[in-house]
Structure formats: structure tokens, C-alpha cells
Amino acid sequence: MKAEWQLAWRRFAVMLMKELKQLGRDRVLLAFIVYAFTADIFLAASGVSLSLNHAATLVQDLDHSPQSRELLARFQQPYFRIDGTVSQDAAALAALDQGRAMLVLSVPPQFGRDLANGRPTSPAMQVDTTNSVLGFLATSHAQQIVSQYGLESAMQRLGMGAEAARSLPQVQNDIRVWYNPNQEDSWFMGIAEMLNIATVFAVLLPAAAMVREKERGTVEQLIVSPLSPLGILLPKVVSMTGVILCGVALSLFLVLIPVFAIPMKGSLLLFFTLSGLYVFTTAGLGLFAATIARNLAQAGMLSILILAPMLFLSGAWTPPEAMPGWLRGLMFASPLHYYLDIAFGILLKGQGLADLQPAILGMSGIGVLVFGAGLLLFRRQFD
């Protein structure tokens, strides 16, 4: 029995080295892996923002009163950026149509006089909501600014100063921001992109390694070798898992931590252990693609078909609460959904095994089914 185990281990080590050497010869793929885990994550963390920043704003002041100037002066950075003035409605509409402005704020004539006399007056806002998220944020911030100015003007007209305002009954809203106190978009976007890239390679690399055997005609040699299907499959998955974990380490210690100061509050050992489990089990989807594809191009297309639902149903781009009920149920079939909870829980919240147990069980259950199905299809191909 001991001799059999030694022989199996020796075969595994030889096949593992063979997979790593084969990957090392593919310099284009290696360069793509390094780029994806470094430059791509840097661009996602630094170039993608979910908040409103420097929204291009044009103003149309038809009153030119102290009140109108005070209102327009409140549209300040970092939310808004005043890019100039327009005098005609046609020019304002043209600026919106051409994308030169996101928001046009028009102050009507007699704005200051109506405000001083207590008569209703209505500034007009035209907002480009081509990007619905940024348009909604711009509208919300602008409405808040105008409403606050109107309230302050009404209180001044009634002779109520700041001291009188503080004496009125108020509802105090105390907000405590946890885990990301400065609300840095780079923290969320950087980690989410790293997990997405790990998922892409967890599916693509095992599929490419197997399909490459078909293209080069070496799969027939493996079939007639004394290796079992598991003996052929396991080194491929283990080697690719190790490569992906090295890429994740590269992202963390070369990009996310030193450049964006992302705190690592939890156990890195636990994070890499669960990441290895996730990558290892998700490789079953790549094996499924490899059993169907005849060449690398087909494997890539099948991987896209597999990855797209996983990414969009993970909750990384759309909160689960914003999804329709029937689609929210499908989200729990995506292993990336659980991996996101695990990664953010460990890295930003400092959670441990006890807190992450539901996500670990969900990810492990789906992973075992996926890997088992991939292995079964792989065995049938050899049969």
C-alpha cells in the first residue's frame, strides 16, 4: 500500500511539474495573467467610481440677484463643477444633447423678489440621466441643496436666526459608517475586480490546459498511459489553483494594500485557504467546457457563457435587494455570490469561521456539485 501511495505521489508531482512548465512556455498567457491581476485591478480601483464627482453643471441665471448668486454658489465640488453659463434654453438643451453638461440649473426672473416676499418660485433643473445612477445622484444632491436654501430663506424672512432654529424640535440622525469609514470606492471596486478575475481564470485556465492537450494531440498519449482520469485531472486543477492564488497574492500585496491602503482586518491564511477551495471547486465549470470544446477558441466562448451569469448574479454589480424575486433566487446558485461575502467579510470586516459559516457551506456545497459533475464528464470523455 505504501509503495502504491509513493507511486501515485510521484506521478502527481511529475504531472504537476509538467503543467507548470507547459504554462511557463506560454508567455502570452503568462503576460495576460500578470496584467489581469495588476494593471486591470489598478484601473478598476482607481478609474471606476460609484459616487457623484465633478458633475458638469451649466447655470442659466435670469435674475442676477444676490439670492440667485447665493443659490448657485452652493453647487460646489466635489459633487458639482460649474462649467459656465448659458443664456438661452436652446443652448442649454444642446449642451445636454452633446454631453457637455449633466445638469443645467435655471433660475427664473424675479427669483430674489419672490423669495423675499414669500411668493412661490421654482428654479428649473434639467438632468441628463443617460447614466441613470449618476443622474439620480445629481438630482438628489441638487434637490437637497435647493430645499435647504429655501428653508433657510423662509426662516430668515420670518426673523428666525440660527439660534432660533436650533431651539426648534429636531430629529437628529446619527450615522455610523462601518468597515469603510471614508466610503472609498476603490476598496470595493478593487476587491470585487480581484475576485472577478480569479473567477475568470478559475474557469478558463483548467479548460485551456485540457483543450491544449486535444489541440496538440497529446490527449491520446494520456489515455493510453497508466494514469487514471483523476490522475490526469488533479495536477491540472492543482497547478492552475496555485497560479491563481499567486495572482491574488500579487494583487493584494502589490496593488491593493500599498496603493489603495485597503486594510486586511481578518486572517490572510483563512482568506487564501477559502480562496483555494473556491478556485479548486469552480474549476469543474472549466472541465465542463473542456469536455465539449474541440479547440481553445471554443473553450473561450463556452467559458464566457458560463462566466456571464456567475458575474451578473453574484451581487457584485447589483445588490441582491434590487433584483427581481425570481432572479434573486438564481443568485444563490452562483458560487461567486458566497465568495464575495467571504472575501469582504475577512478582508474588511475581520470575520472568522463562525461568522462565515453559512457562506462557506453554500460555496462548498455548490463547489462539490460543480467539481463532481465536471469530473464525471471528464471520465466519460476518456471512456
Secondary structure, DSSP 4 states (H G I P E B T S, - for coil): -HHHHHHHHHHHHHHHHHHHHHHHH-HHHHHHHHHHHTHHHHHHHHH--SS--SEEEEEEESS--HHHHHHHHT--TTTEEEEEE-SSHHHHHHHHHTTS-SEEEEEPTTHHHHHHHT-----EEEE--SSHHHHHHHHHHHHHHHHHHHHHHHHHHTT--HHHHHHS----------S-TT--HHHHHHHHHHHHHHHHHHHHHHHHHHHHHHHHT-HHHHHHSS--HHHHHHHHHHHHHHHHHHHHHHHIIIIIHHHH-----S-HHHHHHHHHHHHHHHHHHHHHHHHH-SSHHHHHHHHHHHHHHHHHTTTSSS-GGGS-HHHHHHHTT-HHHHHHHHHHHHHTT---HHHHHHHHHHHHHHHHHHHHHHHHHHHHHH-
